[in-house]
Amino acid sequence: MQDQRSPFQRLADILDGITPSNEATHAPINLTIGEPQHAFPAFIPEVIADHADAFRRYPAIQGTDDFRASVCDWLKARYGLDEAGFSEKNVLPLNGSREGLFHAIVGARDWARDHFGKTLDKPAILLPNPFFHTYIAAARAIDAEPVFLNGSPDSNYLPDLDALALDTELLDRTIAFFYASPANPQGSVAGKEIWQKLIALGRKHNFLVLADECYSEIYRDTPPAGVLEAAEGDYSNIVTFNSLSKRSNLAGLRCGFAAGDGAFLTQWTKYRNMAAPQVPMPLQAAAAAAFRDEAHVEENRRLYNAKFDAVRRILGNDLTYEIPPAGFFLWLDVSAFGDDASITEKLWREVGLRVVPGSFLARNDASGINPGDGFLRIAIVADLDQTEDAMHRLRHCLLG
Ligand SMILES: Cc1ncc(COP(=O)(O)O)c(C=O)c1O
């Protein structure tokens, strides 16, 4: 029986009750949650205030025309999408990408039944391992079988699609594949060819590709390819999920979008209209303004890059890690020092650093391997000073 607790609950269960020994002189530093701490764009409060009157009204589930136009323009510019083939009909607002990823699985089940005649008692849902915990909650909600696809160094820590392609029995009973790029926690990025392989598998075996791309704008120097770009004008069977939480440091705004297969989105909207949360209209107005501004996103990347430079400067080659091409997590291999849960406890107890054990973010695969074993996930979300402080504490605790 796999542990059903969330990674954060498991973390609390091992750390609560322990007081860091340096607490009197050093405030604890929490590097667990992927909650950006940089400033959000200064114009946001004013846009919300200007549209506050609309708080009286129930928002339509399909969002405002202005919101959808802003996302559509942003996607076209970001991924060079064909002007004619991609429109507002390919976009839906979400109350943050998390609820979209969760509710998408109900849509995927209905879609697989209505369009592909897949009426399975226990369909398979494919997910990366490690994974974002909402995927598994979604699989549980429709009593599907979650199938964990480990990343390995050979597959750039992403699910190995070549190996998967051989398992036609599994693919034929699959209704959806949650695929994250840039990946949380490793920050690996799928190139265009990988996205195209994935799209081809989805079309051959009749499952939806649910692309989780919420870290797409947090990259070091090269913008990651996106699934819509890889689709080259045919968006059937593909939905991408993104939000302003990471791009614009607006995790609390709860505003994101789903974009892709227009026919799927139309059918899914009917379900969403009964069950999913709408996005308040003043928040959609603020989100539209944020999608029309890139200056704050560039500044955001500059700040993350400066912090990753500090990580490299302070940890050097004395610990095992790679600066990820995207995302804001340091995925640190601590297997030389002990198991990841014990090292997490040691860091908290001895130097007041709170991080997440990698094994809590993954599951044992069918052969009992947990690909998060021996790793720590460290969110580089605090400011530069605190990040430097944290890296010095980490170094001191592990290397003396
Ligand atoms: C991989 C991944 N997907 C989705 C989300 C959900 O983000 P939000 O609901 O804020 O858009 C997160 C948040 O941390 C994440 O790490």
The ligand as an SDF file (V2000), in Angstrom:
LIG
                    3D

 16 16  0  0  0  0  0  0  0  0999 V2000
    4.2350   20.9210  -11.6190 C   0  0  0  0  0  0  0  0  0  0  0  0
    3.1650   21.8360  -11.1300 C   0  0  0  0  0  0  0  0  0  0  0  0
    1.9970   21.8780  -11.7810 N   0  0  0  0  0  0  0  0  0  0  0  0
    0.9900   22.6680  -11.3850 C   0  0  0  0  0  0  0  0  0  0  0  0
    1.1150   23.4860  -10.2740 C   0  0  0  0  0  0  0  0  0  0  0  0
   -0.0770   24.3050   -9.8470 C   0  0  0  0  0  0  0  0  0  0  0  0
    0.1360   25.6650   -9.8920 O   0  0  0  0  0  0  0  0  0  0  0  0
   -1.0580   26.7160   -9.9150 P   0  0  0  0  0  0  0  0  0  0  0  0
   -2.3210   26.0190   -9.5210 O   0  0  0  0  0  0  0  0  0  0  0  0
   -0.6620   27.7530   -8.9560 O   0  0  0  0  0  0  0  0  0  0  0  0
   -1.1420   27.2120  -11.3360 O   0  0  0  0  0  0  0  0  0  0  0  0
    2.3010   23.4790   -9.5540 C   0  0  0  0  0  0  0  0  0  0  0  0
    2.4450   24.3150   -8.3420 C   0  0  0  0  0  0  0  0  0  0  0  0
    3.3850   24.2900   -7.6130 O   0  0  0  0  0  0  0  0  0  0  0  0
    3.3650   22.6430   -9.9950 C   0  0  0  0  0  0  0  0  0  0  0  0
    4.5440   22.5910   -9.3460 O   0  0  0  0  0  0  0  0  0  0  0  0
  1  2  1  0
  2  3  1  0
  2 15  2  0
  3  4  2  0
  4  5  1  0
  5  6  1  0
  5 12  2  0
  6  7  1  0
  7  8  1  0
  8  9  2  0
  8 10  1  0
  8 11  1  0
 12 13  1  0
 12 15  1  0
 13 14  2  0
 15 16  1  0
M  END
$$$$
